[in-house]
Amino acid sequence: MAPKSYMRVENVTKKFGPFTALNGVDLEVYPGEVHALLGDNGAGKSTLIKILSGVHQPTSGTIYMEEVERSFRSPRDASAAGIGTVYQDLAINQLMSVTRNFFMGRELTSTLGKLRMDEMNQIAHDEMLKIGIDFSDPSQAVGTMSGGQRQTLAIARAIYFGANVLILDEPTNGLDPEQTQHMRDLIKDVAKDATVILSTHIMQEVEALCSRVLMLHGGRLALD
């Protein structure tokens, strides 16, 4: 029996006033795939990512998650449906601890509203360790971590909160060669259990990681 797609996008269009940013995009992704999302500035990559992550709503068209039609009115809706997005800016507060960033907006509390810090510290530590980062002090400020470690934190957070489709926006941008290789290895590992959509301009990354290429041009998508 053929596997069900994690996500299917049918004829999605997005207009901003008279400007058409996306024009009838169709897309289907399955477990275990890494898709490269390519396109020049203004091609519609950012708009597509924001629609899939619930930041924008499409003007028309339909999104299905595991064959169920979904409507995302916010990033929380998209996350609840199984889409995790890691942007270049990471949505991380560098002054807050690793644990507080990991659970940002989803903190575990007691019946009296007190934060269950010991439990959250353990979860954050264990989930980071699963994907190659072992930090001894979960209360350390994220600003003291390297760029690669911060990227790993954002990915670990998305996976822990149920991402079956993980969208990564230029994840190796600004990383040194060692951190870049770690990130590429991590993407390969993540793709064993999830679908990865990788927005990148690095062709070496596309060749090394991606099973399919999604090329946007003028708001239209051509699948390779």
C-alpha positions in Angstrom: 0.0 0.0 0.0 1.4 3.4 -1.0 2.3 5.7 1.9 0.1 8.6 2.8 1.5 12.0 2.2 2.4 14.1 5.2 1.3 17.2 3.5 -0.5 18.1 0.2 -0.9 21.6 -1.2 -3.5 22.1 -4.0 -3.7 25.2 -6.1 -2.5 27.6 -3.4 -2.6 31.3 -4.4 -1.6 34.3 -2.4 -2.4 37.9 -3.4 -1.3 41.1 -1.6 -3.6 43.6 -3.2 -3.0 43.6 -6.9 0.3 41.6 -6.6 0.2 37.8 -6.9 3.0 36.3 -4.8 1.9 32.7 -5.3 0.0 31.5 -8.3 -1.6 28.0 -8.2 1.1 26.1 -6.3 0.7 22.3 -6.0 3.0 20.3 -3.7 3.0 16.9 -2.0 5.5 15.5 0.5 6.0 12.1 1.9 7.8 10.7 5.0 11.6 10.4 4.6 12.0 13.1 2.0 14.2 16.2 1.9 12.9 18.8 -0.5 15.1 21.7 -1.6 13.1 24.9 -2.0 14.9 27.2 -4.4 14.1 30.5 -6.1 15.5 34.0 -6.6 14.4 36.9 -4.4 10.8 37.6 -5.0 10.1 34.1 -6.4 7.6 33.4 -3.6 9.7 31.2 -1.3 9.1 33.3 1.9 5.4 33.6 1.1 5.0 29.8 0.7 6.9 29.2 3.9 4.7 31.6 5.8 1.5 30.1 4.4 2.6 26.6 5.4 3.6 27.8 8.9 0.4 29.7 9.5 1.8 33.3 9.3 -0.2 34.1 6.2 -3.5 32.6 5.0 -3.8 31.7 1.3 -6.1 33.7 -0.9 -7.3 30.5 -2.3 -6.3 26.8 -2.4 -6.2 24.0 0.1 -3.7 22.4 2.5 -4.1 18.8 3.6 -2.2 17.1 6.4 -2.3 13.3 6.2 -5.2 13.7 3.8 -7.2 15.9 6.2 -8.1 19.4 5.0 -6.6 22.0 7.4 -6.9 25.8 7.8 -4.1 27.6 9.6 -5.0 30.9 11.2 -1.8 31.1 13.2 1.6 29.5 13.6 0.2 27.6 16.6 -2.5 26.0 14.3 0.3 24.9 11.9 2.4 23.5 14.7 -0.6 21.6 16.1 -1.1 20.1 12.7 2.5 18.8 12.6 4.4 21.6 10.7 7.5 23.0 12.5 9.3 26.0 11.0 12.8 27.2 11.9 13.5 30.6 10.5 16.9 32.3 10.2 16.1 34.5 13.2 15.2 31.3 15.1 12.5 33.0 17.3 14.9 32.6 20.2 15.5 34.9 23.2 19.2 35.0 23.7 18.9 36.3 27.3 16.6 33.4 28.4 17.8 29.9 29.3 18.0 26.9 27.0 15.0 25.4 28.8 12.9 28.5 28.8 13.6 28.9 25.0 12.8 25.2 24.4 9.3 25.5 26.1 8.6 29.1 25.1 4.8 29.6 25.3 4.3 25.9 26.2 5.7 25.8 29.7 4.8 22.9 32.0 3.1 24.1 35.2 1.6 22.6 38.3 -2.1 22.9 39.2 -1.1 26.0 41.2 0.6 27.6 38.1 4.2 27.0 39.3 6.7 26.2 36.6 7.9 22.6 36.7 11.5 23.6 36.1 13.2 20.3 37.0 11.0 18.4 34.6 11.4 20.9 31.8 15.2 21.0 32.4 15.4 17.2 32.0 13.3 17.2 28.9 15.3 20.0 27.2 18.6 18.2 28.1 17.4 14.8 26.8 15.9 16.2 23.6 19.0 18.2 22.8 21.2 15.2 23.5 19.2 13.1 21.1 20.4 15.3 18.3 24.0 15.7 19.3 24.2 18.6 21.8 25.1 17.7 25.4 24.9 20.8 27.6 25.5 20.4 31.4 23.6 23.5 32.5 20.1 23.9 31.1 19.8 27.3 32.8 22.6 28.8 30.7 21.6 31.7 28.5 21.1 30.8 24.9 23.3 33.8 23.9 26.3 31.9 25.2 25.7 29.0 22.7 27.2 28.8 19.2 25.1 29.5 16.1 25.0 25.8 15.4 23.8 24.9 18.9 21.1 27.6 18.7 19.9 26.1 15.3 19.9 22.6 16.9 17.8 23.9 19.9 15.2 25.3 17.5 15.1 22.0 15.5 14.9 19.9 18.7 12.0 22.1 20.0 10.1 21.7 16.7 10.6 17.9 16.7 9.6 17.5 20.4 6.4 19.4 19.8 5.3 17.0 17.0 6.6 18.3 13.7 6.1 15.8 10.9 7.0 18.4 8.3 10.1 20.5 9.3 10.7 23.7 7.3 14.2 25.0 7.6 15.0 28.5 6.3 18.7 28.7 5.3 19.8 26.6 8.4 23.5 26.7 7.7 23.7 30.5 7.0 26.5 32.0 9.1 27.8 28.6 10.4 31.4 27.6 10.3 32.4 24.4 8.3 32.2 22.1 11.4 28.8 23.5 12.5 27.6 23.2 8.9 28.5 19.6 8.6 26.8 18.9 11.9 23.7 20.6 10.7 23.7 18.6 7.4 24.1 15.3 9.4 21.3 16.4 11.6 19.0 17.1 8.7 19.7 13.6 7.3 18.8 12.1 10.7 15.6 14.1 11.1 14.5 13.0 7.6 14.4 9.4 8.7 11.2 10.1 10.6 9.9 13.4 9.1 9.8 15.4 5.9 12.2 18.3 5.6 11.7 21.3 3.3 15.0 23.0 3.1 15.1 26.6 1.8 18.7 27.1 0.7 20.8 28.8 -2.0 23.8 26.4 -1.5 23.8 23.9 -4.4 26.3 21.6 -2.6 23.7 21.3 0.2 21.0 20.4 -2.4 23.1 17.7 -4.0 24.2 16.2 -0.6 20.8 16.2 1.1 17.8 16.6 -1.1 15.8 13.9 -2.9 13.6 16.4 -4.7 13.9 20.0 -5.8 11.1 22.6 -5.6 11.9 25.5 -7.9 9.7 28.7 -7.5 9.7 31.3 -10.3 7.3 34.1 -10.4 5.1 32.5 -7.8 4.8 29.2 -9.7 6.3 25.9 -8.7 8.1 23.5 -11.0 8.9 20.1 -9.4 12.1 18.2 -10.4 
